Amino acid sequence: MKFLFTLIGLVFILEGLPYLTFPEAMQRWLQQILEMRPSQLRVVGLIAVGIGLLICYITLRTRLFN
């Protein structure tokens, strides 16, 4: 449980850093996202989930980070 909450905290830190350091750029980027079609956003989300799963698999199942 401690590990889960640590990961959630790290996600919040990583998600908040761009807004803290580059607020104007984030506003422009978010405006571009609002202009995208939902199907494009789904593809981007699918790619992000796939990359996340791949990173988790590599981290947990290989000796790459030992």
Secondary structure, 3 states (H helix, E strand, C coil): CHHHHHHHHHHHHHHHHHHHHCHHHHHHHHHHHHCCCHHHHHHHHHHHHHHHHHHHHHHHHCCCCC
